[in-house]
C-alpha cells in the first residue's frame, strides 16, 4: 500500500487510509525519499 500513495493526490490517499485501521488503531506514514538538498550527496 505504501508504494502507491505517490501515484494519487496525497490528500485523497490519506483520507482513504485513515478509514482502514480498526477502532483505536493507528495509521503511520513515513517518508523514505532521498533528500537531495541536504548537501551530502
C-alpha atoms as an extended CHARMM CRD file, in Angstrom:
* protein
*
        41  EXT
         1         1  UNK       CA              0.0000000000        0.0000000000        0.0000000000  PROA      1               0.0000000000
         2         2  UNK       CA              2.7690000000        2.4300000000        0.8290000000  PROA      2               0.0000000000
         3         3  UNK       CA              4.3010000000        2.3300000000       -2.6320000000  PROA      3               0.0000000000
         4         4  UNK       CA              1.1090000000        3.5340000000       -4.3290000000  PROA      4               0.0000000000
         5         5  UNK       CA              0.4060000000        6.6760000000       -2.3020000000  PROA      5               0.0000000000
         6         6  UNK       CA              2.6810000000        8.7780000000       -4.5200000000  PROA      6               0.0000000000
         7         7  UNK       CA              0.5260000000        7.8700000000       -7.5480000000  PROA      7               0.0000000000
         8         8  UNK       CA             -2.5330000000        9.6270000000       -6.1000000000  PROA      8               0.0000000000
         9         9  UNK       CA             -3.4330000000       13.0470000000       -4.7520000000  PROA      9               0.0000000000
        10        10  UNK       CA             -1.9170000000       12.9270000000       -1.2580000000  PROA      10              0.0000000000
        11        11  UNK       CA             -4.9780000000       14.4070000000        0.4870000000  PROA      11              0.0000000000
        12        12  UNK       CA             -7.3060000000       11.8780000000       -1.1860000000  PROA      12              0.0000000000
        13        13  UNK       CA             -4.9980000000        8.9830000000       -0.3340000000  PROA      13              0.0000000000
        14        14  UNK       CA             -4.7350000000        9.9580000000        3.3330000000  PROA      14              0.0000000000
        15        15  UNK       CA             -8.4990000000       10.4630000000        3.5660000000  PROA      15              0.0000000000
        16        16  UNK       CA             -8.9610000000        6.8840000000        2.3680000000  PROA      16              0.0000000000
        17        17  UNK       CA             -6.1490000000        5.4540000000        4.5170000000  PROA      17              0.0000000000
        18        18  UNK       CA             -7.4560000000        6.8880000000        7.7930000000  PROA      18              0.0000000000
        19        19  UNK       CA            -10.5690000000        4.7320000000        7.4170000000  PROA      19              0.0000000000
        20        20  UNK       CA             -8.5640000000        1.4690000000        7.3030000000  PROA      20              0.0000000000
        21        21  UNK       CA             -7.3190000000        0.9530000000       10.8860000000  PROA      21              0.0000000000
        22        22  UNK       CA             -9.5820000000       -0.7400000000       13.4110000000  PROA      22              0.0000000000
        23        23  UNK       CA            -11.1370000000        1.4980000000       16.0760000000  PROA      23              0.0000000000
        24        24  UNK       CA             -8.3190000000        2.6120000000       18.3430000000  PROA      24              0.0000000000
        25        25  UNK       CA             -5.7590000000        1.6010000000       15.6950000000  PROA      25              0.0000000000
        26        26  UNK       CA             -3.0490000000        3.8140000000       14.2490000000  PROA      26              0.0000000000
        27        27  UNK       CA             -2.0500000000        4.9390000000       10.8060000000  PROA      27              0.0000000000
        28        28  UNK       CA              1.6770000000        5.5470000000       10.4660000000  PROA      28              0.0000000000
        29        29  UNK       CA              3.0190000000        7.4120000000        7.4380000000  PROA      29              0.0000000000
        30        30  UNK       CA              6.7750000000        7.5800000000        6.9800000000  PROA      30              0.0000000000
        31        31  UNK       CA              8.6670000000        9.3380000000        4.2480000000  PROA      31              0.0000000000
        32        32  UNK       CA             11.5890000000        7.4740000000        2.7310000000  PROA      32              0.0000000000
        33        33  UNK       CA             12.5480000000        9.9020000000       -0.0190000000  PROA      33              0.0000000000
        34        34  UNK       CA             16.2000000000       10.7910000000       -0.5150000000  PROA      34              0.0000000000
        35        35  UNK       CA             16.8080000000       14.4220000000        0.4330000000  PROA      35              0.0000000000
        36        36  UNK       CA             18.8310000000       15.8250000000       -2.4560000000  PROA      36              0.0000000000
        37        37  UNK       CA             19.0310000000       19.2960000000       -0.9340000000  PROA      37              0.0000000000
        38        38  UNK       CA             20.9270000000       18.1420000000        2.1770000000  PROA      38              0.0000000000
        39        39  UNK       CA             24.3100000000       18.7880000000        0.5550000000  PROA      39              0.0000000000
        40        40  UNK       CA             25.5190000000       15.2910000000        1.4060000000  PROA      40              0.0000000000
        41        41  UNK       CA             25.0770000000       13.6340000000       -1.9500000000  PROA      41              0.0000000000
